[in-house]
Amino acid sequence: MQQIEARLTKVFRNVFYDDAIVLRSDLSADDIADWDSLTHVRLLFTIEREFQIEFTVTEVGELKNVGELMALIHSKVASSAVRN
């Protein structure tokens, strides 16, 4: 999970152009001033590319914070590894 957090931190810092971002489980769009709907879409596409996964609309709609996002990424990465 730490490797996912490190890679996800890199994605967040690149998408938001802010090297000071520190991810917390409870971090949400309300905590980052530039996190608007367009940036949200860019963030999700960048995460999908970084981790070679795909999110469904339902999964994305249910996410409330970075902790839930990390858990979802972990689940998808793990299930992808099992298939390969």
VMD Tcl script that draws the C-alpha trace (Angstrom):
set ca {
  {0.00 0.00 0.00}
  {2.95 2.35 0.64}
  {4.08 1.98 -2.97}
  {0.60 2.95 -4.15}
  {0.63 5.98 -1.86}
  {4.02 7.11 -3.17}
  {2.96 6.77 -6.80}
  {-0.39 8.43 -6.10}
  {1.33 11.33 -4.35}
  {3.45 11.84 -7.46}
  {0.31 11.88 -9.62}
  {-1.43 14.41 -7.37}
  {1.62 16.67 -7.32}
  {1.89 16.55 -11.12}
  {-1.82 17.10 -11.81}
  {-2.15 19.98 -9.33}
  {1.34 21.40 -10.03}
  {2.03 21.42 -6.29}
  {5.03 19.60 -4.82}
  {3.80 20.35 -1.31}
  {0.75 18.08 -1.49}
  {0.80 15.42 1.20}
  {-1.86 12.75 0.87}
  {-4.00 11.84 3.87}
  {-6.77 9.28 4.00}
  {-9.37 11.97 4.67}
  {-8.11 14.36 1.95}
  {-10.87 15.33 -0.48}
  {-11.63 17.86 -3.21}
  {-12.68 20.32 -0.51}
  {-9.07 20.42 0.74}
  {-7.38 21.42 -2.54}
  {-8.38 24.78 -3.99}
  {-7.70 23.84 -7.62}
  {-9.60 20.54 -7.48}
  {-12.49 21.32 -9.81}
  {-14.45 19.01 -12.12}
  {-12.00 19.30 -15.03}
  {-9.01 18.62 -12.80}
  {-10.90 15.70 -11.27}
  {-11.29 14.09 -14.69}
  {-7.62 14.71 -15.50}
  {-6.62 13.24 -12.13}
  {-8.63 10.07 -12.71}
  {-7.28 9.56 -16.25}
  {-3.73 10.09 -15.00}
  {-4.27 7.56 -12.19}
  {-5.67 5.04 -14.67}
  {-2.58 5.42 -16.87}
  {-0.14 5.30 -13.95}
  {-1.60 2.12 -12.47}
  {-2.87 0.57 -15.74}
  {-6.39 0.22 -14.38}
  {-9.84 1.49 -15.33}
  {-12.49 2.98 -13.07}
  {-16.21 2.64 -13.62}
  {-18.50 5.63 -13.30}
  {-20.13 4.01 -10.28}
  {-16.79 3.49 -8.53}
  {-15.75 7.08 -9.10}
  {-19.12 8.39 -7.96}
  {-18.89 6.56 -4.65}
  {-15.42 7.86 -3.69}
  {-15.43 10.28 -0.77}
  {-11.71 10.76 -0.07}
  {-8.17 9.74 -0.94}
  {-8.28 6.81 1.49}
  {-11.14 5.26 -0.45}
  {-9.34 6.03 -3.72}
  {-6.19 4.26 -2.50}
  {-8.23 1.24 -1.40}
  {-9.91 1.07 -4.81}
  {-6.57 1.34 -6.62}
  {-5.10 -1.38 -4.37}
  {-8.07 -3.64 -5.09}
  {-7.82 -3.14 -8.85}
  {-4.05 -3.58 -8.95}
  {-4.32 -6.77 -6.87}
  {-7.08 -8.25 -9.03}
  {-5.13 -7.36 -12.18}
  {-2.07 -9.19 -10.81}
  {-4.18 -12.28 -10.11}
  {-5.46 -12.35 -13.71}
  {-1.96 -12.09 -15.14}
}
mol new
graphics top color blue
foreach p $ca { graphics top sphere $p radius 0.5 }
foreach p [lrange $ca 0 end-1] q [lrange $ca 1 end] { graphics top cylinder $p $q radius 0.2 }
display resetview
